[in-house]
Amino acid sequence: MRIRTLGSIVLGVSLAVAVLAVSATPSLAWWRGGVWIGPGVVVAPPVVVAPPIYAAPPVVVETPAPVYTQQPQATQQYWYYCQDPQGYYPYVQQCPRGWQPVSPEPAR
């Protein structure tokens, strides 16, 4: 009688452990557990393996290519020189022979 009672208790405890292990397992996980009954009763704890967690893909920010606009060339500025009387405009107001345009920057 004693062995039957002990066997019923072991069976009841193992069923309770199995029910608790199954109910606590997430729905997408895999459950591996084992029960070995031999010279003694050994109930192994369940091993829950969750599905792999995938990382989000890296965020790629593409910057647009720079837009270059060519600046309009500045109009050439000239100084005006008079040979008779010698001098530059506006210091000489009238030039009877005509004005000669002169670049204000030295030639390179």
SULRA-V81127 format. One record per pair of residues at least 12 apart in sequence whose C-alpha atoms are under 7 Angstrom apart, sorted by sequence separation. I is the first residue (numbers start at 1). J is the second residue. D is the distance in whole Angstrom. If there is no record, write none. Layout:
{{I	J	D} {I	J	D}}
This chain:
{{33	45	6} {33	46	4} {82	95	6} {32	46	6} {33	47	6} {31	46	7} {32	47	5} {31	47	6} {32	48	7} {82	98	7} {31	48	5} {82	99	5} {30	48	6} {31	49	7} {81	99	6} {82	100	6} {29	48	7} {30	49	5} {80	99	6} {81	100	5} {29	49	6} {30	50	7} {80	100	5} {81	101	6} {29	50	5} {80	101	5} {81	102	7} {29	51	6} {79	101	6} {80	102	6} {25	48	7} {28	51	7} {78	101	6} {79	102	5} {78	102	5} {79	103	6} {21	46	7} {78	103	5} {79	104	6} {77	103	7} {78	104	6}}
